[in-house]
Amino acid sequence: MADGTGLADGHPSDRMPRRRTEKISEVLAREIVHDIRGMEPGTKLPSEVAMLQKYRVGRASLREALRLLEVQGLIVIRPGPGGGPVVAAVDSRHFGRMASLYFHVVEATYQDVAESRLVMEPVMARLAAERQNPDDLALLREFLDTAPVAHAPDEYVRRSTEFHSALSGMSGNPVLDLMGRSLKDIYTDRIEGMYFPVEARERVQEEHAAIARAIIAGDAANAENLMHQHMREFVDYAKARNPGIFVEIVDWR
């Protein structure tokens, strides 16, 4: 028998008091998230008929729940024959988009985002050095083995972006990794195109290499210090070049 939410009795979540104040679609969205957690990206969810039978809700509530998850970037709804909801990869850009809405409402500025990165990225470099994950270390060694092309703009941007993205995911803490990557996304989307001048790019590549070597060596204090110096230099350069950006309120992406 179904309770006031429209979902069948007997499911553990049905006994949660919070259900009494939530829309059926919101409760159902949570149920679906519980069920898809751990699934590989690209996994197709059951058909609409099967989901209606499983969750015992109306079609409108199911479709609204799926739409909520699609907006959050957790699933993709493919149109046409053979389409339907598919599990999406957890993406920092979707998380960052949601965060940027809240940052906008509380009137956080890009200066606030930059200061947050100045705190988080050095800490994550330190944690990566302490953690010594073999896969991460192999990635950093590969980065070092690839000769930098300091004066080729596209290659410089690609390597710099990949370096910071990789380090933002090496702390071993999924909360820090997701937040770090999303802050980088928000920041770089607004500061896009603002890179160190050509004459400084070889030095920047050397700084990246020094940070990578410190992490590989397990020198946590040095990795943290080098990353802080590197980030401080870039923020100071970007502010000097276009200070107006840093007083802007973060826009909803």
Phi, psi and chi 1 to 4 in degrees:
 res  aa     phi    psi   chi1   chi2   chi3   chi4
   1 MET       -  143.2 -174.8  175.9   73.2      -
   2 ALA   -89.0  151.0      -      -      -      -
   3 ASP   -95.8 -162.8   64.2    9.5      -      -
   4 GLY   -66.2  -15.4      -      -      -      -
   5 THR   -84.5  -15.7   65.7      -      -      -
   6 GLY    92.8   -2.4      -      -      -      -
   7 LEU   -97.9  155.0  -62.6  176.5      -      -
   8 ALA   -67.2  146.1      -      -      -      -
   9 ASP   -66.9  157.4  -71.9  -22.7      -      -
  10 GLY   104.1  -25.1      -      -      -      -
  11 HIS   -74.1  136.1 -167.5  -72.0      -      -
  12 PRO   -52.6  -37.7  -25.4   33.2      -      -
  13 SER   -69.5  -19.5  -55.4      -      -      -
  14 ASP   -62.4  -22.8  -74.3  -15.4      -      -
  15 ARG   -86.7    0.3  -64.1 -171.8  -70.1  -85.9
  16 MET   -75.7  124.8  -65.4 -179.6 -177.7      -
  17 PRO   -58.0  -31.7  -23.4   32.5      -      -
  18 ARG   -60.8  -20.6   62.4 -174.5  175.5 -171.8
  19 ARG   -63.5  -26.0  -74.7 -169.5  163.0 -165.6
  20 ARG   -67.6  -21.0  -61.1 -179.1 -176.7  -81.9
  21 THR  -109.5    5.6   60.4      -      -      -
  22 GLU  -109.7  153.2  -70.0  179.7  -44.9      -
  23 LYS   -68.9  152.1  -65.9  175.5   62.1  176.4
  24 ILE   -57.8  -40.4  -65.6  173.9      -      -
  25 SER   -63.3  -35.6   57.9      -      -      -
  26 GLU   -70.6  -41.1  -65.9  172.0  -10.7      -
  27 VAL   -63.0  -44.0  178.0      -      -      -
  28 LEU   -64.9  -39.8  178.8   55.5      -      -
  29 ALA   -58.1  -40.9      -      -      -      -
  30 ARG   -65.1  -40.4 -176.2  178.5  -64.5  109.8
  31 GLU   -60.5  -43.2  -62.0  -72.2  -15.8      -
  32 ILE   -67.0  -39.8  -64.8  171.6      -      -
  33 VAL   -60.2  -43.0  165.9      -      -      -
  34 HIS   -58.6  -39.7  -70.3  168.3      -      -
  35 ASP   -74.8  -31.3  -70.8  -17.4      -      -
  36 ILE   -92.8   -9.8   67.8  174.9      -      -
  37 ARG   -57.3  127.5 -174.3  177.4   56.5 -154.2
  38 GLY    93.6  -11.6      -      -      -      -
  39 MET   -72.8  147.6  -71.8 -175.1  179.4      -
  40 GLU   -70.2  141.9  -70.9  -66.3  -37.5      -
  41 PRO   -55.7  139.2  -25.8   34.7      -      -
  42 GLY    96.8  -10.3      -      -      -      -
  43 THR   -67.9  129.7  -57.9      -      -      -
  44 LYS   -83.9  134.0 -170.0  172.8 -179.6 -180.0
  45 LEU   -75.5  163.4  -86.8   61.6      -      -
  46 PRO   -59.7  164.2  -23.3   33.8      -      -
  47 SER   -64.6  164.7   67.0      -      -      -
  48 GLU   -59.6  -42.6 -177.6  175.3   80.1      -
  49 VAL   -60.2  -45.2  171.4      -      -      -
  50 ALA   -64.2  -39.3      -      -      -      -
  51 MET   -70.9  -35.8  -64.8 -180.0   79.5      -
  52 LEU   -62.5  -40.3  -70.4  172.8      -      -
  53 GLN   -69.3  -41.1  -67.8  175.5  -15.6      -
  54 LYS   -67.0  -47.5  176.4  178.3 -179.3  178.5
  55 TYR   -92.6  -13.0  -61.8  110.9      -      -
  56 ARG    55.6   53.6  -59.5 -175.7 -172.9 -179.3
  57 VAL  -128.9  172.2  -63.9      -      -      -
  58 GLY   -78.7  161.3      -      -      -      -
  59 ARG   -61.4  -39.7 -179.0  172.6  -77.6  103.3
  60 ALA   -62.7  -41.5      -      -      -      -
  61 SER   -67.0  -39.9  -66.2      -      -      -
  62 LEU   -63.6  -46.5  174.4   60.1      -      -
  63 ARG   -66.1  -36.6  -69.6 -179.5  176.0  177.7
  64 GLU   -66.6  -39.9 -175.7  177.4   -6.9      -
  65 ALA   -62.9  -43.2      -      -      -      -
  66 LEU   -65.6  -36.3  -67.6  174.2      -      -
  67 ARG   -65.2  -39.0  174.1   58.2 -179.2  161.1
  68 LEU   -59.9  -42.6  -73.4  172.5      -      -
  69 LEU   -71.5  -32.1  -63.0 -179.0      -      -
  70 GLU   -67.9  -42.0 -176.4 -178.7   35.0      -
  71 VAL   -61.4  -35.9  168.4      -      -      -
  72 GLN   -78.7   -5.5  -61.4  -60.6  -28.8      -
  73 GLY    81.7   14.6      -      -      -      -
  74 LEU   -89.0  -23.1  -63.3  176.0      -      -
  75 ILE  -136.4  163.2   65.5  170.7      -      -
  76 VAL  -123.2  131.7  175.2      -      -      -
  77 ILE  -101.3  109.3  -59.9  178.7      -      -
  78 ARG   -86.8  131.5  -65.3  175.9  177.4  169.0
  79 PRO   -81.5  168.5   30.5  -35.0      -      -
  80 GLY    82.1  176.4      -      -      -      -
  81 PRO   -58.3  134.7  -23.1   33.7      -      -
  82 GLY    80.6    0.3      -      -      -      -
  83 GLY   -85.0 -153.4      -      -      -      -
  84 GLY   120.7 -176.6      -      -      -      -
  85 PRO   -73.5  136.9   24.9  -32.5      -      -
  86 VAL  -132.0  140.2  174.7      -      -      -
  87 VAL   -64.9  130.9  177.3      -      -      -
  88 ALA   -99.2  159.1      -      -      -      -
  89 ALA   -72.1  144.0      -      -      -      -
  90 VAL   -67.5  119.4  175.5      -      -      -
  91 ASP  -122.6  128.3 -172.3  -18.1      -      -
  92 SER   -63.2  -24.8   62.9      -      -      -
  93 ARG   -68.7  -38.0  -73.1 -166.6  167.2  -87.0
  94 HIS   -67.6  -42.0  -72.0  -66.4      -      -
  95 PHE   -62.7  -43.3 -176.2   82.3      -      -
  96 GLY   -64.6  -35.0      -      -      -      -
  97 ARG   -63.4  -43.7 -177.0  174.8 -175.3  -87.1
  98 MET   -64.3  -44.1  177.5 -179.1   63.9      -
  99 ALA   -63.5  -38.8      -      -      -      -
 100 SER   -63.5  -29.5   69.2      -      -      -
 101 LEU   -64.2  -45.1  171.6   59.4      -      -
 102 TYR   -68.7  -39.7  -76.3   84.2      -      -
 103 PHE   -59.5  -40.1  -65.3  161.0      -      -
 104 HIS   -63.3  -44.7 -179.2   80.1      -      -
 105 VAL   -65.6  -37.7  171.5      -      -      -
 106 VAL   -87.2    5.7  -60.6      -      -      -
 107 GLU    63.8   37.4  -61.0 -175.1  -23.0      -
 108 ALA   -70.8  144.5      -      -      -      -
 109 THR  -104.9  170.1   65.5      -      -      -
 110 TYR   -67.5  -22.5  -72.8   99.2      -      -
 111 GLN   -62.6  -42.2  172.2   73.4   25.7      -
 112 ASP   -63.1  -40.8  -63.3  -40.0      -      -
 113 VAL   -64.1  -44.3  175.2      -      -      -
 114 ALA   -61.5  -42.8      -      -      -      -
 115 GLU   -65.7  -34.0  -70.9  176.1   -6.6      -
 116 SER   -65.6  -40.3  -61.4      -      -      -
 117 ARG   -67.1  -34.9  -69.4 -169.4   69.7 -160.3
 118 LEU   -63.2  -27.3  -82.6  170.9      -      -
 119 VAL   -83.6  -46.2  171.9      -      -      -
 120 MET   -77.5  -44.0  -68.7 -171.1   67.4      -
 121 GLU   -65.5  -42.1  -65.7 -142.0   12.7      -
 122 PRO   -62.1  -39.0  -26.1   36.7      -      -
 123 VAL   -63.1  -40.9  168.9      -      -      -
 124 MET   -69.3  -32.5  -71.9 -169.4  -74.1      -
 125 ALA   -64.8  -41.2      -      -      -      -
 126 ARG   -63.1  -45.5  173.0  173.8   59.2   80.5
 127 LEU   -63.0  -37.4  -68.4  173.2      -      -
 128 ALA   -63.4  -39.7      -      -      -      -
 129 ALA   -67.4  -37.9      -      -      -      -
 130 GLU   -72.0  -34.6  -67.1  173.9  -14.3      -
 131 ARG   -74.1  -41.1 -175.6  173.0  173.1 -125.9
 132 GLN    55.3   48.5  -69.0  -69.7  -73.5      -
 133 ASN   -71.0  126.3  177.7  -88.5      -      -
 134 PRO   -57.8  -40.7  -25.0   34.8      -      -
 135 ASP   -65.2  -41.0  -67.9  -23.5      -      -
 136 ASP   -66.5  -41.3  -68.2  -18.3      -      -
 137 LEU   -64.7  -37.3  -61.8 -177.6      -      -
 138 ALA   -64.4  -38.5      -      -      -      -
 139 LEU   -64.5  -41.2 -176.1   63.0      -      -
 140 LEU   -68.1  -38.2  -69.2  175.4      -      -
 141 ARG   -64.4  -38.6  -69.2 -170.4 -178.2   99.1
 142 GLU   -63.8  -38.9 -178.3 -179.0  -10.5      -
 143 PHE   -61.1  -43.1  174.0   82.4      -      -
 144 LEU   -68.7  -33.4  -70.2  173.4      -      -
 145 ASP   -73.8  -18.4  -70.1  -19.3      -      -
 146 THR   -86.9  115.9  -54.3      -      -      -
 147 ALA   -62.5  126.4      -      -      -      -
 148 PRO   -68.7  148.6   27.0  -34.1      -      -
 149 VAL  -117.7   86.9 -175.9      -      -      -
 150 ALA   -66.2  -25.9      -      -      -      -
 151 HIS  -104.1    3.7  -60.5  -68.3      -      -
 152 ALA   -95.8  106.7      -      -      -      -
 153 PRO   -53.9  -47.7  -25.9   34.8      -      -
 154 ASP   -63.1  -42.1  -68.6  -15.7      -      -
 155 GLU   -68.6  -39.6 -179.3   68.4    8.2      -
 156 TYR   -61.7  -47.6  167.7   80.5      -      -
 157 VAL   -63.2  -43.6  170.9      -      -      -
 158 ARG   -61.6  -48.6 -178.3 -172.6   65.5   80.1
 159 ARG   -65.4  -41.3  -77.3  177.0   59.5   83.8
 160 SER   -64.1  -44.2  -64.8      -      -      -
 161 THR   -63.5  -44.8  -60.0      -      -      -
 162 GLU   -64.1  -37.7  -71.4  179.7   -6.8      -
 163 PHE   -62.7  -50.4  177.6   75.5      -      -
 164 HIS   -68.9  -36.1  -76.1  -82.3      -      -
 165 SER   -64.0  -42.2  -65.5      -      -      -
 166 ALA   -64.0  -46.6      -      -      -      -
 167 LEU   -65.4  -29.5  -76.7 -170.8      -      -
 168 SER   -69.4  -10.7  -65.7      -      -      -
 169 GLY  -115.8   17.5      -      -      -      -
 170 MET  -110.7    8.0  -70.0 -175.5 -179.9      -
 171 SER   -74.6  -22.9   75.0      -      -      -
 172 GLY    85.6   -3.5      -      -      -      -
 173 ASN  -109.7  110.6 -177.3  -45.3      -      -
 174 PRO   -62.1  -27.6   20.5  -31.5      -      -
 175 VAL   -69.6  -48.7  175.6      -      -      -
 176 LEU   -62.0  -42.4  -75.1  176.7      -      -
 177 ASP   -62.1  -46.1  -68.7  -12.8      -      -
 178 LEU   -67.6  -42.2 -168.4   55.6      -      -
 179 MET   -67.7  -41.6  -69.1 -176.0   65.5      -
 180 GLY   -62.1  -45.1      -      -      -      -
 181 ARG   -66.4  -39.0  -76.5  175.2  168.6  163.0
 182 SER   -67.9  -38.4   65.9      -      -      -
 183 LEU   -63.6  -40.2  -73.1  174.8      -      -
 184 LYS   -62.2  -42.1 -178.1 -169.3   72.2   65.6
 185 ASP   -61.8  -47.7  -67.1  -21.9      -      -
 186 ILE   -61.2  -44.4  -67.1  170.3      -      -
 187 TYR   -67.3  -50.8 -177.6   84.0      -      -
 188 THR   -71.4  -27.2   54.7      -      -      -
 189 ASP   -62.9  -36.1  -80.6   -4.9      -      -
 190 ARG   -84.5  -33.0 -177.6   63.3 -173.5   92.2
 191 ILE   -94.6   12.0  -44.0  -63.5      -      -
 192 GLU   -55.2  135.5 -173.9  175.5   10.7      -
 193 GLY    89.8   -6.9      -      -      -      -
 194 MET  -100.2   90.0 -166.5  176.1  -62.5      -
 195 TYR  -116.5  164.6  -55.8  109.0      -      -
 196 PHE   -58.5  148.5  -78.4  110.7      -      -
 197 PRO   -63.2  159.5   22.0  -32.9      -      -
 198 VAL   -53.1  -41.3  172.8      -      -      -
 199 GLU   -67.2  -16.1   60.2  -89.1   17.3      -
 200 ALA   -99.8   -7.0      -      -      -      -
 201 ARG   -70.9  -33.2  -68.7  178.8 -178.1  178.6
 202 GLU   -64.1  -40.1 -174.6  172.6   -3.6      -
 203 ARG   -64.5  -39.9  175.0  176.6   51.9   78.5
 204 VAL   -62.0  -42.5  171.3      -      -      -
 205 GLN   -61.7  -37.3  -63.5  -77.8   16.9      -
 206 GLU   -66.8  -35.9  -68.9  171.8   -6.3      -
 207 GLU   -65.3  -42.8  -69.6  174.6    1.0      -
 208 HIS   -58.4  -44.9  -71.5  169.3      -      -
 209 ALA   -63.3  -39.5      -      -      -      -
 210 ALA   -65.3  -39.3      -      -      -      -
 211 ILE   -64.5  -44.4  -65.7  167.3      -      -
 212 ALA   -60.8  -43.3      -      -      -      -
 213 ARG   -65.0  -38.2  -74.3 -168.0  -67.6  -92.0
 214 ALA   -64.5  -40.1      -      -      -      -
 215 ILE   -65.7  -45.8  -67.5  172.7      -      -
 216 ILE   -60.2  -37.8  -68.1  169.9      -      -
 217 ALA   -76.9   -7.8      -      -      -      -
 218 GLY    75.6   18.1      -      -      -      -
 219 ASP   -87.4   83.1 -170.0  -15.4      -      -
 220 ALA   -63.6  -43.6      -      -      -      -
 221 ALA   -63.4  -43.2      -      -      -      -
 222 ASN   -68.0  -40.8 -166.3   31.6      -      -
 223 ALA   -59.8  -43.4      -      -      -      -
 224 GLU   -65.2  -44.9 -178.6  175.3   16.0      -
 225 ASN   -64.9  -44.3 -176.4   53.0      -      -
 226 LEU   -63.7  -40.9  -70.8  172.0      -      -
 227 MET   -66.7  -38.9  178.6   58.9   84.6      -
 228 HIS   -63.6  -44.7 -175.2  -89.3      -      -
 229 GLN   -61.3  -42.3  -68.4  177.3    9.3      -
 230 HIS   -64.0  -47.0  175.5   63.4      -      -
 231 MET   -67.8  -39.2  -68.6  -61.6  -59.7      -
 232 ARG   -61.5  -41.3  177.0   79.8  -91.9  172.2
 233 GLU   -64.0  -43.4 -178.0 -176.4   10.5      -
 234 PHE   -67.3  -43.2  176.0   70.7      -      -
 235 VAL   -62.1  -42.6  171.0      -      -      -
 236 ASP   -62.6  -41.1  -71.3  -13.4      -      -
 237 TYR   -64.5  -45.8  168.9   75.3      -      -
 238 ALA   -64.6  -39.3      -      -      -      -
 239 LYS   -66.9  -38.4  -74.3  178.5   67.8  174.7
 240 ALA   -67.6  -35.6      -      -      -      -
 241 ARG   -76.7  -37.9 -178.6  174.7  173.0 -175.9
 242 ASN  -148.7   75.8 -163.5  -23.8      -      -
 243 PRO   -63.9  -23.8   23.2  -34.0      -      -
 244 GLY   -62.3  -30.3      -      -      -      -
 245 ILE   -62.7  -37.2  -71.6  177.8      -      -
 246 PHE   -74.2  -16.7  -73.4   80.5      -      -
 247 VAL   -95.9   -2.2  -62.6      -      -      -
 248 GLU   -70.3  144.7  -68.5  179.7    7.5      -
 249 ILE   -76.6  137.0  -67.0  174.4      -      -
 250 VAL   -56.5  130.3  174.3      -      -      -
 251 ASP   -91.3  152.9 -160.0    6.3      -      -
 252 TRP   -72.6  121.5 -176.9   22.2      -      -
 253 ARG   -81.3      -  -60.0  167.2   60.5 -115.6
